Amino acid sequence: MEMLKKLFSLEGKTILVTGGAQGIGREIANHAAAIGADVVIFDLQGKKAEQAAKEIAETYGRRTYSRQVDVTDYEGIKTALKQAVKEMGQIELLFNNAGIVIQKPVIESSPEEWKKVIDVNLNGVYYVAQLFGKYLIETGIKGSIVNTASMSGIIVNYPQLQASYNTSKAGVTHLTKSLAYEWAEHGIRVNCISPGYMFTELTSFVREDWREKWAELTPMKRLGKPEELAGAVIYLLSDSASFTTGCELVVDGGFTII
Ligand SMILES: NC(=O)c1ccc[n+]([C@@H]2O[C@H](COP(=O)([O-])OP(=O)(O)OC[C@H]3O[C@@H](n4cnc5c(N)ncnc54)[C@H](O)[C@@H]3O)[C@@H](O)[C@H]2O)c1
């Protein structure tokens, strides 16, 4: 038990979760708090983020802090990060997770729609990682970053068409590897997870027949639950992954093996 605790505990650490007001981010924030971390949530939905932070503090007895942050707003992230560090003391971990999807054929999509998805999913992940990495390097903290990519960066989803999303997620995976190389010498590890179809708010609004098709296409014949990503993210964040960097951990019920 002691060894297990030493391997996977996040005790004494603080984690910043983007998109932590709901879905996968919220679930990771809960799990991180349950195994010892204090939690900072940045989300576009300020009120919901505040509520999540309050509930986590009450449930797990951790220190929490939240801010309404748009991950496409570079200056806004900079200010929020500065304030979060001031409130929490030090932040060692980042779950860089906020993301959106637009499902439309390319020929029906506007340049604005393409730019919106790339801006949140790729530029946003880059901005948060860059500012957080800069903070770690300047303070000499040997931190750990996990970005949320997707199996959509590996395969092309169907029946729904979502080229902008797929492209943005392929970008997140390669950005992860690039950052892992650049920051290895600073003792900062950068990895990503690539979830398959998970049942969250993001996917709860799509057509019922699509969701049934997704389950049918997945070898495990179901969608994943957000809590089924917690072990993967905690592993990558924790000291048990101390020699792991630039890795893409695919958690998809077997979708990408066939
Ligand atoms: N649900 C899935 O099947 C699935 C599969 C693979 C990858 N993912 C990825 O996982 C991540 C989380 O997805 P989810 O399913 O929990 O979605 P979700 O919609 O339930 O949660 C996303 C969160 O991100 C926040 N957000 C959106 N735009 C933002 C912005 N500009 N700035 C700050 N916050 C913003 C939202 O307010 C929300 O709280 C996303 O990156 C998504 O692409 C999801």
The ligand as a Tripos MOL2 file, in Angstrom:
@<TRIPOS>MOLECULE
LIG
   44    48     1     0     0
SMALL
NO_CHARGES

@<TRIPOS>ATOM
      1 N1        -16.2850   13.1900  -25.0550 N.am      1 LIG1
      2 C1        -15.5590   12.5220  -25.9320 C.2       1 LIG1
      3 O1        -16.0010   11.5470  -26.5410 O.2       1 LIG1
      4 C2        -14.1340   12.9250  -26.1870 C.ar      1 LIG1
      5 C3        -13.3170   12.0440  -26.9020 C.ar      1 LIG1
      6 C4        -12.0060   12.3990  -27.1480 C.ar      1 LIG1
      7 C5        -11.5160   13.6060  -26.6960 C.ar      1 LIG1
      8 N2        -12.3490   14.4480  -26.0220 N.ar      1 LIG1
      9 C6        -11.7780   15.7190  -25.5960 C.3       1 LIG1
     10 O2        -11.8440   15.8130  -24.1840 O.3       1 LIG1
     11 C7        -11.8930   17.1860  -23.7970 C.3       1 LIG1
     12 C8        -13.0530   17.3810  -22.8460 C.3       1 LIG1
     13 O3        -14.2190   17.0020  -23.5310 O.3       1 LIG1
     14 P1        -15.5940   16.6910  -22.7800 P.3       1 LIG1
     15 O4        -16.1920   15.5390  -23.4870 O.co2     1 LIG1
     16 O5        -15.3940   16.6430  -21.3170 O.co2     1 LIG1
     17 O6        -16.4020   18.0080  -23.2290 O.3       1 LIG1
     18 P2        -17.3760   18.9670  -22.4180 P.3       1 LIG1
     19 O7        -18.0380   19.8210  -23.4570 O.co2     1 LIG1
     20 O8        -18.2370   18.1920  -21.5010 O.co2     1 LIG1
     21 O9        -16.3520   19.8510  -21.5540 O.3       1 LIG1
     22 C9        -15.4920   20.7740  -22.1670 C.3       1 LIG1
     23 C10       -15.2360   21.9190  -21.1970 C.3       1 LIG1
     24 O10       -14.3620   22.8430  -21.8530 O.3       1 LIG1
     25 C11       -14.8500   24.1580  -21.6350 C.3       1 LIG1
     26 N3        -14.4270   25.0390  -22.7360 N.ar      1 LIG1
     27 C12       -14.8420   25.0230  -24.0270 C.ar      1 LIG1
     28 N4        -14.2750   26.0270  -24.7140 N.ar      1 LIG1
     29 C13       -13.4600   26.6890  -23.8460 C.ar      1 LIG1
     30 C14       -12.6110   27.8210  -23.9420 C.ar      1 LIG1
     31 N5        -12.4890   28.5040  -25.0970 N.pl3     1 LIG1
     32 N6        -11.9340   28.2080  -22.8490 N.ar      1 LIG1
     33 C15       -12.0600   27.5480  -21.6670 C.ar      1 LIG1
     34 N7        -12.8720   26.4930  -21.5070 N.ar      1 LIG1
     35 C16       -13.5590   26.0640  -22.5880 C.ar      1 LIG1
     36 C17       -16.3690   24.0060  -21.5930 C.3       1 LIG1
     37 O11       -16.9840   25.1160  -20.9420 O.3       1 LIG1
     38 C18       -16.5230   22.7030  -20.8340 C.3       1 LIG1
     39 O12       -16.5930   22.8960  -19.4550 O.3       1 LIG1
     40 C19       -11.9920   17.9870  -25.1000 C.3       1 LIG1
     41 O13       -10.7150   18.4540  -25.4710 O.3       1 LIG1
     42 C20       -12.4860   16.9590  -26.0880 C.3       1 LIG1
     43 O14       -12.1380   17.2770  -27.4150 O.3       1 LIG1
     44 C21       -13.6360   14.1370  -25.7490 C.ar      1 LIG1
@<TRIPOS>BOND
     1     1     2 1
     2     2     3 2
     3     2     4 1
     4     4     5 ar
     5     4    44 ar
     6     5     6 ar
     7     6     7 ar
     8     7     8 ar
     9     8     9 1
    10     8    44 ar
    11     9    10 1
    12     9    42 1
    13    10    11 1
    14    11    12 1
    15    11    40 1
    16    12    13 1
    17    13    14 1
    18    14    15 2
    19    14    16 1
    20    14    17 1
    21    17    18 1
    22    18    19 2
    23    18    20 1
    24    18    21 1
    25    21    22 1
    26    22    23 1
    27    23    24 1
    28    23    38 1
    29    24    25 1
    30    25    26 1
    31    25    36 1
    32    26    27 ar
    33    26    35 ar
    34    27    28 ar
    35    28    29 ar
    36    29    30 ar
    37    29    35 ar
    38    30    31 1
    39    30    32 ar
    40    32    33 ar
    41    33    34 ar
    42    34    35 ar
    43    36    37 1
    44    36    38 1
    45    38    39 1
    46    40    41 1
    47    40    42 1
    48    42    43 1
@<TRIPOS>SUBSTRUCTURE
     1 LIG1         1 GROUP 0 **** ****
